[in-house]
Every structure is written in structure tokens, then in C-alpha cells.
Amino acid sequence: QARNPATSMVLNPGQVAHEGQYPIRPEGATILAMLAQAGGTTPSAEITRVQLTHDGRTRTLDLRPTLFDTTAPVGQTMISAGDSIAIPLNNAKYMTVGEINNRSVYGLPDGEPVTVTRAMSQAGGATSEADLKNVQIIRSDANGKLTYIPVNVDDLLRKKSNNDPVLQDGDILYFPKRSHGNTQGAIQNGIGSLFTFG
């Protein structure tokens, strides 16, 4: 069916249950009402970066506040005939390796921080052989240079520290095996080539 910009708006292909053309009243409708009409967003939607195009101009909306309060101002953004909405895919992820019960790649929830201890819990906890005093976040920059960020998870669990870093897209969370004389070099050698994943 051809689009009639005078009486409809468009949900572009993306992370919405049912994309396509939707009728809209002359007075317009809120963005939440239009998304509800389309069946809502998918679990993989990046709702912090919703793209709204109006009169040829595109702006980015962060709809995350509407998860906790449907009356949040951003959710009341008005949509007019001829507008289009695009919701991108959230493909941010991190990996757990080493002495952790579930070594895997995990998605980073959009707009929701995942700390080291939360990631450890999600991965089923560390093994009995893990050196929790020398856990490492392995982070790669745009040029592929690696940075090793030490995290003393043992102190976190004992409430001796509140330094529980938030993971970023592409991070590897490495739990080394407990051994005498563990050094930074040994930790780096231990991860091998695991710092790249798709």
C-alpha cells in the first residue's frame, strides 16, 4: 500500500514488533501511543537512540525513562502525519573468560549499566580456582590497543571496596586462575587471543 504522508506515519524496519505504515489522527499522537499500536519494541531495541524524523529533520530520543514512568515527558513527544520513526538494534556485548562457570558472550542491556559483580553473577559465578583479587577487564580502543583494568572482586564481595566498574561494549572480563606469584604478564599471557570476538 502506498504511503499517504498526509494521513499516516511510518515505523521503519528495525527493532519494533510490526514495522510499516500507520494511520494517525489529524491532531497527532504521542510516540508511546504509536509504538503501542505497532506492538511495542523488541527486546533487542536500542531505545536510548530512537530516531524521529519530522519535516526532513532527524533527532534522537531516549525512551528509557518511559520504562519506569509512562508519563515521562519524552514519551509524550508528539508524532505528526508524515513523520517516521526508526529504532536501531542494540548489539553491544561483552565476554566472560577464564575461571568463570559460564564462559560466554553476553548482551549489554541498552542504557542499563552492567558492573563486574553483576556480570560475574550472570555468568554463574567464579570457579573455586579463580583469583578474585586479580580479575581483569580487557578493553580495546578504536586502534586495537588493549588496556588491562584490574578489579579486586574479593574486596567487592567483602564490602571492603565499592569500586565496581561498569563494562563497556567489547570488554572481556577475565578471571585468572589462582596461583602463587601471579603477575600482570601471566594474566596477559593467560588470555591468549581471546580479546577479539564478533
C-alpha positions in Angstrom: 0.0 0.0 0.0 1.4 3.4 -1.0 2.1 5.7 1.9 -0.1 8.8 2.3 2.1 11.3 4.2 -0.9 13.5 4.9 -2.7 10.8 7.0 0.0 8.4 8.2 3.3 7.9 9.8 5.9 5.2 9.2 7.7 2.9 11.5 10.9 2.0 9.6 12.3 -1.6 9.6 14.1 -2.1 12.8 13.6 -3.2 16.4 9.8 -2.8 16.5 7.3 -5.7 16.5 5.4 -4.6 13.4 7.0 -2.0 11.1 5.0 -0.3 8.4 2.6 2.5 7.8 0.1 3.5 10.5 -2.8 5.9 10.3 -2.6 8.9 12.5 -5.2 11.4 13.7 -5.1 15.0 12.4 -4.1 16.2 15.8 -1.2 13.7 16.0 -0.4 11.1 18.7 2.3 10.5 21.3 5.3 8.4 20.3 4.3 5.8 23.0 0.8 5.5 21.6 2.2 4.9 18.1 4.7 2.3 19.3 2.0 0.6 21.3 -0.1 0.4 18.1 2.8 -1.3 16.4 3.1 -3.9 19.1 6.0 -2.2 21.0 9.7 -2.6 20.6 11.7 -5.8 20.6 14.0 -7.0 23.4 17.0 -6.0 21.3 15.8 -2.4 20.7 18.2 0.4 21.4 15.6 2.6 23.0 18.1 5.2 24.1 18.7 6.1 20.4 15.3 6.2 18.8 15.4 8.3 15.6 12.4 10.5 14.9 12.3 12.3 11.5 9.9 15.3 11.2 9.9 17.7 8.3 13.1 16.2 7.0 15.0 16.7 10.2 16.0 13.8 12.4 16.5 13.9 16.2 17.4 11.2 18.7 15.1 10.4 21.6 16.0 8.4 24.7 12.8 6.5 25.6 14.3 4.6 28.5 12.6 6.8 31.2 9.3 5.6 29.8 10.1 2.1 31.1 9.7 3.3 34.6 7.2 6.1 34.1 4.8 6.1 31.1 4.1 9.8 31.8 7.7 10.8 31.3 7.9 13.9 29.1 9.9 12.1 26.3 7.1 9.6 25.9 4.6 12.4 25.3 6.6 13.6 22.2 4.0 14.2 19.5 4.1 12.4 16.2 2.5 14.0 13.2 1.4 12.8 9.8 4.4 12.3 7.6 6.8 11.6 10.4 8.9 8.4 10.6 10.4 6.5 13.5 13.5 4.2 13.4 14.6 2.1 16.3 18.1 0.6 15.9 19.4 -2.7 17.1 21.4 -2.8 20.3 24.3 -5.2 19.6 26.6 -4.1 22.5 28.2 -7.1 24.2 30.9 -8.4 26.5 32.6 -11.7 27.1 33.5 -13.7 30.2 36.6 -15.9 30.1 38.8 -17.8 32.5 37.8 -19.3 35.8 34.1 -18.5 35.5 31.3 -21.1 35.4 29.7 -19.9 32.1 32.2 -18.6 29.6 30.2 -16.8 27.0 29.3 -13.6 25.2 26.5 -11.6 26.8 24.5 -8.6 25.6 24.8 -5.3 27.4 21.3 -4.0 28.1 20.6 -0.7 26.5 21.0 2.1 28.9 21.4 -0.3 31.9 24.9 -0.5 33.5 26.4 -3.9 33.9 29.1 -3.9 36.6 31.8 -6.5 37.1 30.0 -8.2 40.0 26.7 -8.3 38.1 28.4 -9.8 35.1 30.0 -12.4 37.3 26.6 -13.3 38.8 25.0 -13.5 35.4 27.8 -15.9 34.3 27.1 -18.3 37.2 29.8 -17.0 39.5 33.5 -17.7 39.6 35.0 -21.2 40.0 36.8 -22.2 43.2 40.1 -21.8 41.4 39.5 -18.1 40.4 41.9 -15.5 41.7 39.3 -12.9 42.6 41.9 -10.4 43.7 43.3 -10.1 40.2 40.3 -10.0 37.9 40.9 -8.0 34.7 38.7 -6.0 32.4 40.4 -6.2 29.0 39.4 -3.3 26.8 40.4 -2.5 23.2 40.3 1.0 21.8 39.5 2.0 18.2 43.1 1.3 17.2 43.1 -2.2 18.7 45.3 -1.2 21.7 44.5 -3.2 24.8 44.1 -1.8 28.2 44.1 -4.0 31.3 41.9 -2.7 34.2 42.5 -4.6 37.4 39.5 -5.3 39.7 39.7 -6.7 43.2 36.4 -8.6 43.2 37.4 -10.2 46.5 37.3 -6.8 48.2 34.0 -6.0 46.5 32.4 -9.2 47.8 33.8 -8.5 51.3 32.4 -4.9 51.2 35.9 -3.5 51.5 35.6 -1.6 48.3 32.8 -0.1 46.2 34.9 0.2 43.0 32.7 -2.0 40.8 33.5 -0.8 37.3 30.8 -0.7 34.6 31.5 -2.8 31.5 31.6 -1.3 28.0 30.8 -2.7 24.6 33.6 -5.1 23.5 35.0 -5.7 27.0 36.4 -9.0 28.1 36.1 -9.9 31.7 38.9 -12.3 32.6 39.0 -14.4 35.8 42.6 -15.7 36.2 43.4 -19.0 37.9 44.7 -18.6 41.4 48.5 -19.3 41.6 51.5 -18.1 43.5 53.4 -15.2 42.0 50.6 -14.2 39.6 51.8 -11.3 37.6 50.3 -8.9 35.1 52.4 -10.6 32.4 51.0 -14.0 33.4 47.4 -12.6 33.2 48.1 -11.2 29.8 49.5 -14.5 28.6 46.6 -16.3 30.0 44.0 -14.7 27.8 45.8 -15.7 24.6 43.9 -14.5 21.6 40.5 -14.2 23.2 40.4 -10.4 23.1 38.5 -10.4 19.8 35.0 -11.7 19.3 32.2 -11.0 17.0 
